[in-house]
């Protein structure tokens, strides 16, 4: 059975069609209509169609529409996932630990007082063994070791300001921000942020193409060395 809240959201989406809902910009009437819909809870979100869930995040109970990534964005994301998985395989084999590296997975920030989740471009998190009800095997913020965002033209403020504050408040120890040339080209910089004792991120290091040979060369939170050519593979 679909919860009443989910049914109201489904009805609102159905009257516009999913393609129109994802179009930009929305008609002002859509904002007015959406203002009278119920806050999105976990159960409402889980009751929405999968194709809609893939294109949204929920921040403090409100739907946030996410644009589809460009080919350059996707290529850099894949290259980071491959490199991070290789690095974590070595760590897990050496330390008898278990980590997963996944792109575009929902990370639960909070369920109360308002439902809040983000879907980082890449998440490194500790393996989940226990049953978590309807949230399934998706991670909580407390499971995450590292989140990485690749900044696109439409996500500059969100990735650099909003998510930086949200991930810090959620206690995620490491946040990496990747910038692209003209926000839609090869990676041009990688900034590694570390959560400090005051609950704020501090910049550990900023590496820039043309100045630094390696975009990443670190031992924290695990050993990883990359070249710009590795990040450019397939672009």
Secondary structure per residue as TSV (DSSP state, phi and psi in degrees):
chain	resnum	aa	ss	phi	psi
A	1	X	-	360.0	135.3
A	2	X	-	-83.6	130.3
A	3	X	-	-61.3	153.8
A	4	X	H	-58.0	-41.6
A	5	X	H	-62.3	-43.1
A	6	X	H	-62.8	-40.1
A	7	X	H	-62.6	-38.8
A	8	X	H	-67.5	-40.8
A	9	X	H	-65.9	-41.8
A	10	X	H	-62.3	-39.1
A	11	X	H	-64.5	-41.8
A	12	X	H	-64.1	-42.8
A	13	X	H	-67.0	-39.5
A	14	X	H	-64.7	-35.5
A	15	X	H	-68.3	-20.3
A	16	X	H	-105.5	-22.3
A	17	X	-	82.4	139.4
A	18	X	H	-61.4	-38.4
A	19	X	H	-63.6	-41.9
A	20	X	H	-67.2	-38.1
A	21	X	H	-60.3	-38.9
A	22	X	H	-83.2	-7.1
A	23	X	S	-70.1	157.5
A	24	X	S	-129.6	133.1
A	25	X	S	-87.6	165.1
A	26	X	-	-75.1	150.2
A	27	X	-	-65.4	139.6
A	28	X	H	-53.6	-30.6
A	29	X	H	-63.7	-29.4
A	30	X	H	-66.0	-40.2
A	31	X	H	-62.6	-42.3
A	32	X	H	-63.7	-43.6
A	33	X	H	-65.7	-41.0
A	34	X	H	-65.1	-28.2
A	35	X	T	-63.8	-21.7
A	36	X	T	-98.5	2.5
A	37	X	S	-81.7	158.2
A	38	X	-	-68.9	152.8
A	39	X	-	-56.3	144.7
A	40	X	-	-83.5	117.5
A	41	X	-	-95.9	175.8
A	42	X	H	-58.4	-44.6
A	43	X	H	-67.0	-37.6
A	44	X	H	-64.1	-45.4
A	45	X	H	-60.0	-45.9
A	46	X	H	-68.8	-14.7
A	47	X	T	-90.9	-4.7
A	48	X	S	-81.5	156.3
A	49	X	-	-59.9	147.0
A	50	X	H	-60.0	-36.7
A	51	X	H	-68.5	-27.2
A	52	X	H	-76.9	-43.0
A	53	X	H	-58.7	-32.2
A	54	X	T	-68.3	-17.1
A	55	X	T	-113.3	10.7
A	56	X	E	-135.9	161.2
A	57	X	E	-125.3	164.7
A	58	X	E	-124.6	122.6
A	59	X	E	-120.2	114.9
A	60	X	T	51.3	42.0
A	61	X	T	86.5	-0.6
A	62	X	E	-116.7	140.5
A	63	X	E	-70.4	133.6
A	64	X	E	-121.6	121.1
A	65	X	E	-80.9	136.2
A	66	X	-	-113.7	132.8
A	67	X	-	-76.1	151.6
A	68	X	-	-70.2	140.9
A	69	X	-	-71.7	152.9
A	70	X	-	-77.9	165.7
A	71	X	H	-57.7	-39.2
A	72	X	H	-63.3	-44.0
A	73	X	H	-57.8	-47.1
A	74	X	H	-65.4	-38.8
A	75	X	H	-64.0	-44.6
A	76	X	H	-63.7	-39.7
A	77	X	H	-60.7	-47.4
A	78	X	H	-61.2	-42.8
A	79	X	H	-64.8	-37.9
A	80	X	H	-67.5	-42.1
A	81	X	H	-59.8	-45.6
A	82	X	H	-60.4	-47.2
A	83	X	H	-65.8	-41.9
A	84	X	H	-67.4	-38.6
A	85	X	H	-64.3	-41.5
A	86	X	H	-62.0	-42.8
A	87	X	H	-64.6	-42.1
A	88	X	H	-72.2	-28.8
A	89	X	H	-60.6	-41.5
A	90	X	H	-68.3	-41.7
A	91	X	H	-62.0	-48.7
A	92	X	H	-64.7	-37.3
A	93	X	H	-67.2	-36.7
A	94	X	H	-77.9	-39.4
A	95	X	H	-104.0	1.6
A	96	X	T	57.0	41.5
A	97	X	-	-109.5	-179.9
A	98	X	-	-143.8	120.6
A	99	X	E	-131.8	156.8
A	100	X	E	-123.6	146.9
A	101	X	E	-122.3	115.6
A	102	X	E	-136.4	142.6
A	103	X	E	-98.8	142.9
A	104	X	S	56.0	46.5
A	105	X	-	-107.9	143.4
A	106	X	-	-68.0	132.0
A	107	X	E	-116.4	119.7
A	108	X	E	-76.0	116.9
A	109	X	E	-86.5	-46.3
A	110	X	E	-162.4	153.3
A	111	X	-	-105.9	-25.1
A	112	X	S	-141.2	149.0
A	113	X	S	-70.6	-15.7
A	114	X	S	-134.8	143.1
A	115	X	-	-65.5	135.1
A	116	X	E	-152.8	118.9
A	117	X	E	-142.4	155.6
A	118	X	E	-126.3	160.5
A	119	X	-	-123.8	81.6
A	120	X	-	-58.8	156.6
A	121	X	S	-60.5	-38.0
A	122	X	E	-143.3	139.1
A	123	X	E	-129.7	130.7
A	124	X	E	-107.5	119.0
A	125	X	E	-141.0	157.9
A	126	X	E	-70.3	141.1
A	127	X	-	-57.6	143.8
A	128	X	-	-109.0	121.4
A	129	X	-	-105.8	-32.4
A	130	X	S	-82.9	157.8
A	131	X	-	-72.6	135.7
A	132	X	-	-125.6	30.6
A	133	X	G	61.7	-139.9
A	134	X	G	-71.9	-19.4
A	135	X	G	-74.1	-11.9
A	136	X	T	63.1	-138.5
A	137	X	T	-99.9	18.6
A	138	X	-	-77.9	149.8
A	139	X	-	-79.4	151.4
A	140	X	B	-87.3	162.2
A	141	X	G	-57.0	-34.2
A	142	X	G	-67.9	-15.6
A	143	X	G	-84.0	-16.9
A	144	X	E	-82.8	136.0
A	145	X	E	-96.6	-37.3
A	146	X	E	-151.0	137.6
A	147	X	E	-123.8	147.0
A	148	X	E	-132.7	134.3
A	149	X	E	-122.9	137.5
A	150	X	E	-103.2	116.1
A	151	X	E	-76.3	125.0
A	152	X	-	-107.8	173.2
A	153	X	T	-58.5	-34.3
A	154	X	T	-89.9	-2.0
A	155	X	-	-123.6	16.6
A	156	X	H	-59.1	-54.8
A	157	X	H	-65.5	-41.5
A	158	X	I	-61.6	-47.7
A	159	X	I	-75.1	-38.0
A	160	X	I	-84.8	-33.3
A	161	X	I	-109.5	-59.5
A	162	X	I	-65.8	-53.6
A	163	X	H	-68.6	-31.0
A	164	X	H	-58.7	-43.9
A	165	X	H	-69.5	-41.4
A	166	X	H	-67.1	-45.1
A	167	X	H	-67.1	-36.0
A	168	X	H	-65.1	-47.0
A	169	X	H	-61.7	-30.2
A	170	X	T	-81.3	-7.7
A	171	X	T	84.5	20.2
A	172	X	-	-75.4	121.4
A	173	X	S	-65.7	-35.6
A	174	X	E	-130.5	133.2
A	175	X	E	-132.3	121.7
A	176	X	E	-110.7	134.5
A	177	X	E	-117.6	122.6
A	178	X	E	-108.2	126.3
A	179	X	E	-104.0	145.4
A	180	X	E	-108.8	154.5
A	181	X	G	-59.8	122.7
A	182	X	G	54.9	27.0
A	183	X	G	59.2	18.2
A	184	X	S	-164.5	49.1
A	185	X	S	-152.9	-159.1
A	186	X	S	-59.5	154.4
A	187	X	E	-60.9	134.3
A	188	X	E	-114.5	-19.2
A	189	X	E	-158.6	153.8
A	190	X	E	-133.9	120.8
A	191	X	E	-110.3	129.0
A	192	X	E	-105.6	121.3
A	193	X	E	-108.3	142.3
A	194	X	E	-121.5	135.3
A	195	X	E	-73.3	121.7
A	196	X	-	-90.0	173.9
A	197	X	T	-65.8	-21.2
A	198	X	T	-86.5	5.8
A	199	X	S	83.0	11.1
A	200	X	-	-115.6	152.6
A	201	X	E	-79.8	139.8
A	202	X	E	-119.7	149.7
A	203	X	E	-78.7	118.4
A	204	X	E	-78.5	-40.1
A	205	X	E	-168.5	142.3
A	206	X	E	-121.7	119.4
A	207	X	E	-111.2	135.7
A	208	X	E	-126.1	136.1
A	209	X	T	-62.2	137.6
A	210	X	T	91.4	-19.2
A	211	X	T	-111.4	-40.6
A	212	X	-	-114.6	135.2
A	213	X	S	-68.5	-38.1
A	214	X	-	-112.3	130.6
A	215	X	S	-69.0	-29.4
A	216	X	E	-139.3	128.1
A	217	X	E	-151.6	91.8
A	218	X	E	-145.2	163.0
A	219	X	-	-117.2	0.4
A	220	X	S	-126.3	134.3
A	221	X	S	-77.9	-2.1
A	222	X	S	-159.1	164.2
A	223	X	-	-72.4	127.9
A	224	X	E	-156.0	129.6
A	225	X	E	-132.1	126.9
A	226	X	E	-128.5	155.1
A	227	X	-	-108.5	161.0
A	228	X	H	-61.9	-35.0
A	229	X	H	-62.1	-36.0
A	230	X	H	-63.7	-39.7
A	231	X	H	-72.8	-22.5
A	232	X	H	-85.7	-8.7
A	233	X	T	-58.1	124.6
A	234	X	T	87.0	-4.7
A	235	X	-	-79.2	360.0
